[in-house]
Amino acid sequence: MTFITDLDHTFLRSDLSISSFSKELWNRFAKDANMGIATARTYKKSMQFLGGLDLNLPMILLDGSLIATPDAKIIETKFIPRSTADEIIYEGSKFGIFPFLLSLADARLQERFSYSHTLNKHQKRVLENYKNDDHHDKQADLKAHADNFKIVYFGEELRLRDLHAHIYGIYGDSLKYVLAPEVYVGCYFLTILHKDADKSSGIKSVSKSAGFSLEDLTVFGDNHNDLGMFALAGSSVAVANAQDEVKEVASFVSSYTNNQDAVARYLADL
């Protein structure tokens, strides 16, 4: 058996913690099953949250832009070129909004979190969760770096929909886009990625390297960026707090939320 879960709003509780019950169930299953994560989070943040968990699969990180082992071995990367990222930053500035930019700083999986001096109220709230991190790169004139994992905008829904339409009109399907609600901050986010960067592509790569069948795979999620892996896996579980579009395509909809240990309770019932 193989189980891969999203983190935010799925496996993590809303305070970004993992209960002792969830850890116990996870580690019990890890003795005989493949256990992994697929998240929009960075390597560093994921490892901070996942202390005490047995992870025996490579981690699918940054929406599939990075696949790496828990001991920081890079398996696969998918980058947005510097020139393209700089063009997107410029196009976004026409809408009065600047993104967060996640990039790779070095081969030891050190990350760079870049952003402009010009921040909206939603970005300021996001930064509250990162104020103690040491990989900030605040710029007066925001520019991309050589190896860019993803570009993320936070803002009002209508503005981001307009920005999405504008950028899609320029780049079309040469990039990948995720536009969805951001529950923690109370706004929307628009993530722009390499065209082949998504959780489903990451799962395909991990399944080949680890040798498990997609039919034997169960995935857990809550949001739009989980839809690809829901379509791929033999079984898919939407937590009770998942977006309606996710519940509609899930094999099973849990009656428990992320704050009620939905993933662990599903495992406990097997």
KOLPA-972900 format. One record per atom (N, C-alpha, C): atom name; chain; x, y, z; residue in one letter. Coordinates in steps of 0.2 Angstrom, whole numbers. Layout:
// residues N
atomo	cadena	X	Y	Z	residuo
CA	A	X	Y	Z	A
...
//
This chain:
// residues 270
atomo	cadena	X	Y	Z	residuo
N	A	4	-6	0	M
CA	A	0	0	0	M
C	A	4	6	0	M
N	A	2	11	-3	T
CA	A	5	18	-3	T
C	A	0	23	-2	T
N	A	3	28	3	F
CA	A	-2	34	5	F
C	A	2	40	4	F
N	A	0	45	0	I
CA	A	3	51	0	I
C	A	-2	57	1	I
N	A	0	61	6	T
CA	A	-5	67	8	T
C	A	-3	74	7	T
N	A	-7	78	5	D
CA	A	-6	85	5	D
C	A	-5	87	13	D
N	A	-2	93	14	L
CA	A	-1	95	21	L
C	A	-6	100	23	L
N	A	-6	106	20	D
CA	A	-10	112	23	D
C	A	-17	110	22	D
N	A	-21	111	27	H
CA	A	-29	110	27	H
C	A	-30	103	26	H
N	A	-25	98	26	T
CA	A	-27	91	25	T
C	A	-24	87	31	T
N	A	-17	87	31	F
CA	A	-14	83	36	F
C	A	-12	87	42	F
N	A	-10	93	41	L
CA	A	-8	98	46	L
C	A	-15	101	49	L
N	A	-15	102	55	R
CA	A	-20	106	58	R
C	A	-20	113	57	R
N	A	-25	117	58	S
CA	A	-25	124	56	S
C	A	-19	128	59	S
N	A	-17	126	65	D
CA	A	-11	129	69	D
C	A	-5	126	66	D
N	A	-5	122	61	L
CA	A	1	120	57	L
C	A	5	114	62	L
N	A	1	111	66	S
CA	A	4	106	70	S
C	A	1	99	68	S
N	A	4	94	70	I
CA	A	2	87	69	I
C	A	1	84	76	I
N	A	-5	81	77	S
CA	A	-7	78	83	S
C	A	-3	72	85	S
N	A	-2	70	91	S
CA	A	1	64	93	S
C	A	-2	58	90	S
N	A	-9	58	89	F
CA	A	-13	53	87	F
C	A	-11	52	79	F
N	A	-11	57	75	S
CA	A	-9	57	68	S
C	A	-2	54	67	S
N	A	3	56	72	K
CA	A	10	54	71	K
C	A	10	46	72	K
N	A	6	44	78	E
CA	A	6	37	79	E
C	A	4	33	74	E
N	A	-2	35	71	L
CA	A	-5	31	65	L
C	A	0	31	59	L
N	A	2	36	58	W
CA	A	7	37	52	W
C	A	13	32	53	W
N	A	16	33	58	N
CA	A	22	29	59	N
C	A	21	21	60	N
N	A	15	19	62	R
CA	A	13	12	62	R
C	A	12	10	55	R
N	A	9	14	51	F
CA	A	8	12	44	F
C	A	15	12	40	F
N	A	19	16	42	A
CA	A	26	17	39	A
C	A	30	10	39	A
N	A	28	6	44	K
CA	A	32	0	45	K
C	A	31	-5	39	K
N	A	25	-5	36	D
CA	A	23	-9	31	D
C	A	21	-6	24	D
N	A	20	1	24	A
CA	A	17	4	18	A
C	A	22	10	16	A
N	A	21	12	10	N
CA	A	25	18	8	N
C	A	21	24	10	N
N	A	24	29	13	M
CA	A	21	35	16	M
C	A	25	41	14	M
N	A	21	46	10	G
CA	A	24	52	8	G
C	A	20	58	8	G
N	A	22	63	6	I
CA	A	19	70	6	I
C	A	19	73	-1	I
N	A	14	77	-3	A
CA	A	14	81	-9	A
C	A	11	88	-7	A
N	A	16	93	-7	T
CA	A	14	99	-4	T
C	A	16	105	-8	T
N	A	13	111	-7	A
CA	A	15	117	-10	A
C	A	21	120	-6	A
N	A	22	117	0	R
CA	A	27	120	5	R
C	A	34	118	2	R
N	A	39	122	5	T
CA	A	46	121	3	T
C	A	49	115	7	T
N	A	55	113	5	Y
CA	A	58	108	9	Y
C	A	59	110	16	Y
N	A	62	116	18	K
CA	A	63	118	24	K
C	A	57	118	29	K
N	A	52	121	26	K
CA	A	46	122	30	K
C	A	43	115	32	K
N	A	43	110	26	S
CA	A	40	104	27	S
C	A	44	100	33	S
N	A	50	100	33	M
CA	A	54	97	38	M
C	A	53	99	45	M
N	A	51	106	45	Q
CA	A	50	109	52	Q
C	A	43	106	54	Q
N	A	38	105	50	F
CA	A	32	102	52	F
C	A	32	95	53	F
N	A	36	91	50	L
CA	A	36	84	50	L
C	A	40	80	54	L
N	A	43	84	59	G
CA	A	47	81	64	G
C	A	44	75	68	G
N	A	47	69	68	G
CA	A	45	63	72	G
C	A	41	59	67	G
N	A	40	60	61	L
CA	A	36	56	56	L
C	A	41	52	52	L
N	A	40	46	51	D
CA	A	44	41	46	D
C	A	41	42	39	D
N	A	46	46	35	L
CA	A	44	47	28	L
C	A	49	42	24	L
N	A	46	37	21	N
CA	A	50	32	17	N
C	A	49	33	10	N
N	A	46	39	7	L
CA	A	46	40	0	L
C	A	49	47	-1	L
N	A	52	49	-7	P
CA	A	54	55	-8	P
C	A	48	60	-8	P
N	A	49	66	-6	M
CA	A	44	71	-4	M
C	A	43	75	-11	M
N	A	37	76	-12	I
CA	A	35	80	-18	I
C	A	33	87	-15	I
N	A	37	92	-17	L
CA	A	37	99	-14	L
C	A	36	104	-19	L
N	A	34	110	-16	L
CA	A	33	116	-21	L
C	A	29	114	-27	L
N	A	23	111	-25	D
CA	A	18	109	-30	D
C	A	21	105	-36	D
N	A	26	101	-34	G
CA	A	29	96	-39	G
C	A	35	99	-43	G
N	A	37	106	-41	S
CA	A	43	109	-44	S
C	A	50	105	-41	S
N	A	49	102	-35	L
CA	A	55	99	-32	L
C	A	53	92	-29	L
N	A	57	87	-31	I
CA	A	56	81	-27	I
C	A	63	80	-24	I
N	A	63	78	-17	A
CA	A	69	77	-13	A
C	A	67	72	-8	A
N	A	73	69	-5	T
CA	A	72	65	0	T
C	A	72	69	7	T
N	A	70	66	12	P
CA	A	70	69	19	P
C	A	77	71	21	P
N	A	83	68	18	D
CA	A	89	69	20	D
C	A	92	74	15	D
N	A	88	78	11	A
CA	A	90	83	7	A
C	A	93	81	0	A
N	A	92	75	-2	K
CA	A	95	73	-9	K
C	A	90	75	-14	K
N	A	92	79	-19	I
CA	A	88	82	-24	I
C	A	87	76	-29	I
N	A	80	74	-31	I
CA	A	79	69	-36	I
C	A	77	72	-42	I
N	A	73	78	-42	E
CA	A	71	81	-48	E
C	A	69	88	-47	E
N	A	70	92	-52	T
CA	A	68	100	-51	T
C	A	65	102	-58	T
N	A	60	107	-57	K
CA	A	57	110	-63	K
C	A	57	117	-62	K
N	A	61	121	-66	F
CA	A	62	128	-64	F
C	A	59	132	-70	F
N	A	57	138	-68	I
CA	A	54	144	-72	I
C	A	61	148	-74	I
N	A	62	149	-80	P
CA	A	68	152	-82	P
C	A	68	159	-79	P
N	A	74	162	-78	R
CA	A	75	169	-75	R
C	A	71	174	-80	R
N	A	73	174	-86	S
CA	A	70	179	-91	S
C	A	62	178	-90	S
N	A	59	173	-90	T
CA	A	52	172	-90	T
C	A	49	175	-83	T
N	A	53	173	-78	A
CA	A	50	175	-71	A
C	A	51	183	-71	A
N	A	56	186	-74	D
CA	A	56	193	-73	D
C	A	51	196	-78	D
N	A	49	193	-83	E
CA	A	44	196	-87	E
C	A	37	195	-84	E
N	A	36	190	-80	I
CA	A	30	189	-76	I
C	A	29	195	-71	I
N	A	35	196	-67	I
CA	A	35	201	-62	I
C	A	33	208	-65	I
N	A	36	209	-71	Y
CA	A	34	215	-74	Y
C	A	27	216	-76	Y
N	A	24	210	-79	E
CA	A	17	211	-81	E
C	A	13	211	-75	E
N	A	15	208	-69	G
CA	A	11	209	-63	G
C	A	11	216	-60	G
N	A	16	219	-61	S
CA	A	17	226	-59	S
C	A	12	231	-62	S
N	A	10	229	-68	K
CA	A	5	233	-72	K
C	A	-2	233	-68	K
N	A	-3	228	-64	F
CA	A	-9	227	-60	F
C	A	-8	230	-53	F
N	A	-2	232	-51	G
CA	A	-1	235	-45	G
C	A	1	230	-40	G
N	A	3	224	-42	I
CA	A	4	219	-37	I
C	A	11	215	-39	I
N	A	15	213	-34	F
CA	A	21	210	-34	F
C	A	21	203	-31	F
N	A	24	198	-33	P
CA	A	23	191	-31	P
C	A	29	190	-25	P
N	A	28	184	-22	F
CA	A	33	180	-19	F
C	A	36	176	-24	F
N	A	43	175	-23	L
CA	A	46	171	-28	L
C	A	51	166	-24	L
N	A	49	160	-25	L
CA	A	53	154	-22	L
C	A	58	151	-27	L
N	A	65	151	-25	S
CA	A	70	149	-29	S
C	A	75	145	-25	S
N	A	79	141	-29	L
CA	A	84	137	-26	L
C	A	91	141	-25	L
N	A	93	141	-19	A
CA	A	99	145	-17	A
C	A	106	141	-19	A
N	A	106	135	-17	D
CA	A	112	131	-18	D
C	A	110	123	-18	D
N	A	115	119	-20	A
CA	A	113	112	-21	A
C	A	112	108	-14	A
N	A	112	112	-8	R
CA	A	111	109	-2	R
C	A	104	110	0	R
N	A	100	112	-5	L
CA	A	93	113	-4	L
C	A	91	119	1	L
N	A	96	124	1	Q
CA	A	94	130	4	Q
C	A	90	134	-1	Q
N	A	85	137	2	E
CA	A	80	141	-2	E
C	A	80	148	-2	E
N	A	78	152	-7	R
CA	A	78	159	-7	R
C	A	70	161	-7	R
N	A	68	166	-3	F
CA	A	61	168	-3	F
C	A	61	176	-4	F
N	A	60	177	-10	S
CA	A	61	184	-13	S
C	A	54	188	-13	S
N	A	54	194	-12	Y
CA	A	48	198	-12	Y
C	A	50	206	-12	Y
N	A	45	210	-15	S
CA	A	46	217	-16	S
C	A	45	221	-9	S
N	A	48	227	-9	H
CA	A	46	231	-3	H
C	A	39	233	-3	H
N	A	36	233	-9	T
CA	A	28	234	-10	T
C	A	24	228	-9	T
N	A	21	228	-3	L
CA	A	17	222	-1	L
C	A	10	224	0	L
N	A	5	220	-1	N
CA	A	-2	221	0	N
C	A	-3	218	7	N
N	A	-9	220	10	K
CA	A	-11	217	17	K
C	A	-11	210	17	K
N	A	-13	206	12	H
CA	A	-13	199	12	H
C	A	-6	196	12	H
N	A	-1	199	9	Q
CA	A	6	197	9	Q
C	A	9	198	16	Q
N	A	7	204	19	K
CA	A	10	205	25	K
C	A	8	200	30	K
N	A	1	198	30	R
CA	A	-1	192	34	R
C	A	3	186	33	R
N	A	4	184	27	V
CA	A	8	178	25	V
C	A	15	179	28	V
N	A	18	185	28	L
CA	A	25	185	30	L
C	A	25	184	38	L
N	A	20	185	41	E
CA	A	20	184	49	E
C	A	22	177	50	E
N	A	20	172	46	N
CA	A	22	165	47	N
C	A	29	164	45	N
N	A	33	169	42	Y
CA	A	39	168	40	Y
C	A	44	172	43	Y
N	A	42	176	48	K
CA	A	46	182	50	K
C	A	53	179	54	K
N	A	53	173	56	N
CA	A	59	171	59	N
C	A	63	167	55	N
N	A	61	166	48	D
CA	A	65	162	44	D
C	A	71	166	41	D
N	A	77	162	39	D
CA	A	83	166	38	D
C	A	84	166	30	D
N	A	79	164	26	H
CA	A	80	164	19	H
C	A	77	170	15	H
N	A	75	175	19	H
CA	A	72	181	16	H
C	A	76	185	11	H
N	A	73	187	5	D
CA	A	77	191	1	D
C	A	73	197	-2	D
N	A	72	202	3	K
CA	A	68	208	1	K
C	A	71	213	-3	K
N	A	68	215	-9	Q
CA	A	71	219	-14	Q
C	A	67	225	-15	Q
N	A	71	230	-17	A
CA	A	67	237	-19	A
C	A	65	236	-26	A
N	A	69	232	-30	D
CA	A	67	231	-37	D
C	A	67	224	-38	D
N	A	61	220	-37	L
CA	A	61	213	-37	L
C	A	64	210	-44	L
N	A	68	206	-43	K
CA	A	71	202	-49	K
C	A	72	195	-47	K
N	A	71	190	-53	A
CA	A	71	183	-52	A
C	A	78	181	-51	A
N	A	79	175	-49	H
CA	A	86	171	-49	H
C	A	86	166	-54	H
N	A	92	162	-54	A
CA	A	93	158	-59	A
C	A	88	152	-59	A
N	A	87	149	-53	D
CA	A	83	143	-53	D
C	A	77	145	-49	D
N	A	71	146	-52	N
CA	A	65	148	-49	N
C	A	60	143	-49	N
N	A	58	141	-43	F
CA	A	53	135	-42	F
C	A	46	138	-44	F
N	A	44	143	-41	K
CA	A	37	146	-42	K
C	A	36	153	-40	K
N	A	31	156	-43	I
CA	A	29	163	-42	I
C	A	22	163	-39	I
N	A	21	166	-34	V
CA	A	15	166	-30	V
C	A	12	173	-29	V
N	A	6	175	-31	Y
CA	A	3	181	-29	Y
C	A	-3	180	-24	Y
N	A	-3	184	-19	F
CA	A	-9	184	-15	F
C	A	-13	191	-16	F
N	A	-19	190	-16	G
CA	A	-23	196	-17	G
C	A	-31	195	-17	G
N	A	-35	200	-19	E
CA	A	-42	199	-20	E
C	A	-43	195	-26	E
N	A	-49	191	-26	E
CA	A	-50	186	-31	E
C	A	-51	189	-38	E
N	A	-54	195	-39	L
CA	A	-55	198	-45	L
C	A	-49	200	-48	L
N	A	-44	203	-44	R
CA	A	-38	206	-47	R
C	A	-34	200	-49	R
N	A	-34	194	-45	L
CA	A	-30	189	-47	L
C	A	-33	185	-53	L
N	A	-39	185	-54	R
CA	A	-42	182	-60	R
C	A	-40	186	-66	R
N	A	-40	193	-66	D
CA	A	-38	197	-71	D
C	A	-31	196	-73	D
N	A	-27	195	-68	L
CA	A	-19	194	-69	L
C	A	-18	188	-72	L
N	A	-22	182	-70	H
CA	A	-21	176	-72	H
C	A	-23	176	-80	H
N	A	-28	179	-82	A
CA	A	-31	180	-89	A
C	A	-25	183	-93	A
N	A	-22	188	-90	H
CA	A	-17	192	-94	H
C	A	-11	188	-95	H
N	A	-9	185	-90	I
CA	A	-2	181	-90	I
C	A	-4	175	-95	I
N	A	-9	172	-94	Y
CA	A	-11	166	-99	Y
C	A	-11	168	-106	Y
N	A	-14	174	-107	G
CA	A	-14	177	-114	G
C	A	-7	178	-117	G
N	A	-2	179	-113	I
CA	A	5	180	-115	I
C	A	8	173	-116	I
N	A	8	169	-111	Y
CA	A	12	162	-111	Y
C	A	8	156	-112	Y
N	A	1	156	-112	G
CA	A	-3	151	-113	G
C	A	-1	145	-109	G
N	A	-1	139	-112	D
CA	A	0	133	-109	D
C	A	8	131	-108	D
N	A	12	136	-109	S
CA	A	19	135	-108	S
C	A	21	136	-101	S
N	A	16	138	-97	L
CA	A	17	138	-89	L
C	A	11	134	-86	L
N	A	11	133	-80	K
CA	A	5	130	-76	K
C	A	3	135	-71	K
N	A	-4	135	-70	Y
CA	A	-7	140	-66	Y
C	A	-11	137	-61	Y
N	A	-11	139	-54	V
CA	A	-16	137	-49	V
C	A	-19	143	-46	V
N	A	-26	144	-47	L
CA	A	-29	150	-44	L
C	A	-34	147	-39	L
N	A	-34	149	-33	A
CA	A	-38	146	-28	A
C	A	-39	150	-21	A
N	A	-43	149	-17	P
CA	A	-44	152	-11	P
C	A	-38	150	-6	P
N	A	-36	155	-2	E
CA	A	-31	154	3	E
C	A	-35	155	10	E
N	A	-36	150	13	V
CA	A	-40	150	19	V
C	A	-37	153	25	V
N	A	-30	152	26	Y
CA	A	-26	155	31	Y
C	A	-27	162	31	Y
N	A	-26	165	25	V
CA	A	-25	172	25	V
C	A	-32	176	23	V
N	A	-37	172	20	G
CA	A	-43	175	19	G
C	A	-43	179	12	G
N	A	-40	176	7	C
CA	A	-39	180	1	C
C	A	-39	174	-5	C
N	A	-36	176	-11	Y
CA	A	-35	171	-16	Y
C	A	-27	171	-17	Y
N	A	-25	165	-20	F
CA	A	-18	165	-22	F
C	A	-18	163	-29	F
N	A	-13	165	-33	L
CA	A	-11	163	-40	L
C	A	-4	160	-40	L
N	A	-3	154	-41	T
CA	A	3	151	-42	T
C	A	5	150	-49	T
N	A	11	152	-51	I
CA	A	13	150	-58	I
C	A	19	146	-57	I
N	A	19	141	-61	L
CA	A	24	135	-61	L
C	A	27	133	-68	L
N	A	32	130	-68	H
CA	A	34	126	-74	H
C	A	28	122	-77	H
N	A	28	121	-83	K
CA	A	22	118	-86	K
C	A	21	111	-84	K
N	A	27	108	-82	D
CA	A	26	101	-80	D
C	A	27	100	-72	D
N	A	26	105	-69	A
CA	A	27	105	-62	A
C	A	20	104	-59	A
N	A	18	99	-56	D
CA	A	12	98	-52	D
C	A	12	91	-48	D
N	A	8	90	-44	K
CA	A	8	85	-39	K
C	A	8	78	-43	K
N	A	4	78	-48	S
CA	A	3	72	-52	S
C	A	9	69	-55	S
N	A	12	74	-58	S
CA	A	19	73	-62	S
C	A	24	70	-56	S
N	A	24	74	-51	G
CA	A	28	71	-45	G
C	A	27	64	-43	G
N	A	21	63	-42	I
CA	A	19	56	-40	I
C	A	21	51	-45	I
N	A	20	52	-52	K
CA	A	23	48	-57	K
C	A	30	46	-56	K
N	A	34	52	-55	S
CA	A	41	51	-54	S
C	A	43	47	-48	S
N	A	40	48	-43	V
CA	A	41	45	-36	V
C	A	39	37	-37	V
N	A	33	36	-41	S
CA	A	31	29	-41	S
C	A	36	25	-45	S
N	A	39	28	-50	K
CA	A	44	24	-54	K
C	A	50	23	-50	K
N	A	53	28	-46	S
CA	A	59	27	-42	S
C	A	58	22	-36	S
N	A	52	22	-33	A
CA	A	50	18	-27	A
C	A	47	12	-29	A
N	A	44	11	-35	G
CA	A	42	5	-38	G
C	A	35	3	-35	G
N	A	30	8	-34	F
CA	A	24	6	-32	F
C	A	19	7	-38	F
N	A	13	4	-37	S
CA	A	8	4	-43	S
C	A	3	10	-41	S
N	A	1	14	-46	L
CA	A	-3	20	-45	L
C	A	-10	17	-43	L
N	A	-12	11	-45	E
CA	A	-18	8	-43	E
C	A	-18	6	-35	E
N	A	-13	5	-32	D
CA	A	-12	4	-25	D
C	A	-11	10	-21	D
N	A	-11	16	-24	L
CA	A	-10	22	-21	L
C	A	-16	26	-18	L
N	A	-16	28	-12	T
CA	A	-22	32	-9	T
C	A	-19	39	-8	T
N	A	-22	44	-10	V
CA	A	-20	51	-9	V
C	A	-25	55	-5	V
N	A	-23	60	-1	F
CA	A	-27	64	3	F
C	A	-26	72	1	F
N	A	-32	75	1	G
CA	A	-31	82	-1	G
C	A	-37	87	0	G
N	A	-37	93	-1	D
CA	A	-42	98	0	D
C	A	-43	103	-5	D
N	A	-38	104	-9	N
CA	A	-38	110	-14	N
C	A	-37	109	-21	N
N	A	-38	114	-25	H
CA	A	-37	113	-32	H
C	A	-31	110	-35	H
N	A	-25	112	-31	N
CA	A	-19	109	-33	N
C	A	-18	101	-32	N
N	A	-23	98	-29	D
CA	A	-24	91	-27	D
C	A	-27	87	-33	D
N	A	-31	91	-37	L
CA	A	-35	87	-42	L
C	A	-31	83	-46	L
N	A	-25	85	-48	G
CA	A	-21	80	-53	G
C	A	-20	74	-50	G
N	A	-18	74	-43	M
CA	A	-16	67	-40	M
C	A	-22	63	-39	M
N	A	-28	67	-38	F
CA	A	-34	63	-37	F
C	A	-36	59	-43	F
N	A	-35	62	-49	A
CA	A	-36	59	-55	A
C	A	-32	53	-56	A
N	A	-26	53	-54	L
CA	A	-21	48	-55	L
C	A	-21	42	-50	L
N	A	-23	43	-44	A
CA	A	-22	38	-39	A
C	A	-28	33	-40	A
N	A	-27	27	-37	G
CA	A	-32	22	-37	G
C	A	-38	24	-32	G
N	A	-36	27	-27	S
CA	A	-41	30	-22	S
C	A	-39	37	-20	S
N	A	-44	41	-19	S
CA	A	-43	48	-17	S
C	A	-48	50	-11	S
N	A	-45	53	-6	V
CA	A	-49	55	0	V
C	A	-49	63	1	V
N	A	-55	66	1	A
CA	A	-56	73	2	A
C	A	-58	74	10	A
N	A	-54	78	13	V
CA	A	-56	79	20	V
C	A	-62	83	20	V
N	A	-66	84	26	A
CA	A	-72	87	26	A
C	A	-72	94	25	A
N	A	-66	97	26	N
CA	A	-66	105	24	N
C	A	-63	106	17	N
N	A	-63	101	13	A
CA	A	-60	102	6	A
C	A	-65	106	2	A
N	A	-62	109	-3	Q
CA	A	-66	113	-8	Q
C	A	-71	108	-11	Q
N	A	-77	111	-13	D
CA	A	-82	107	-16	D
C	A	-80	103	-23	D
N	A	-76	107	-27	E
CA	A	-73	103	-33	E
C	A	-69	97	-31	E
N	A	-66	97	-26	V
CA	A	-61	92	-24	V
C	A	-66	86	-21	V
N	A	-71	88	-17	K
CA	A	-76	82	-15	K
C	A	-79	79	-20	K
N	A	-81	83	-26	E
CA	A	-85	80	-31	E
C	A	-81	74	-35	E
N	A	-74	74	-35	V
CA	A	-70	69	-39	V
C	A	-67	64	-34	V
N	A	-68	65	-28	A
CA	A	-65	60	-23	A
C	A	-68	54	-23	A
N	A	-64	48	-22	S
CA	A	-67	42	-21	S
C	A	-71	41	-14	S
N	A	-68	45	-9	F
CA	A	-71	45	-2	F
C	A	-71	52	1	F
N	A	-76	54	4	V
CA	A	-76	61	7	V
C	A	-76	59	15	V
N	A	-71	61	18	S
CA	A	-71	60	25	S
C	A	-76	65	29	S
N	A	-79	62	35	S
CA	A	-83	66	39	S
C	A	-79	70	44	S
N	A	-72	70	43	Y
CA	A	-68	73	48	Y
C	A	-64	79	44	Y
N	A	-62	84	48	T
CA	A	-58	89	45	T
C	A	-51	88	47	T
N	A	-47	93	44	N
CA	A	-40	92	46	N
C	A	-38	93	53	N
N	A	-43	97	56	N
CA	A	-42	98	64	N
C	A	-44	92	68	N
N	A	-47	88	64	Q
CA	A	-50	82	68	Q
C	A	-46	75	65	Q
N	A	-40	76	63	D
CA	A	-36	71	61	D
C	A	-39	66	56	D
N	A	-41	70	50	A
CA	A	-45	66	45	A
C	A	-41	60	42	A
N	A	-34	62	41	V
CA	A	-30	57	37	V
C	A	-29	51	42	V
N	A	-27	52	48	A
CA	A	-26	47	53	A
C	A	-32	43	54	A
N	A	-38	46	55	R
CA	A	-44	42	56	R
C	A	-46	38	50	R
N	A	-44	40	44	Y
CA	A	-45	36	38	Y
C	A	-41	29	39	Y
N	A	-34	31	40	L
CA	A	-30	25	41	L
C	A	-32	20	47	L
N	A	-34	23	52	A
CA	A	-37	19	58	A
C	A	-43	15	56	A
N	A	-47	17	51	D
CA	A	-53	13	49	D
C	A	-51	7	44	D
N	A	-45	7	42	L
CA	A	-43	2	37	L
C	A	-42	-5	40	L
//
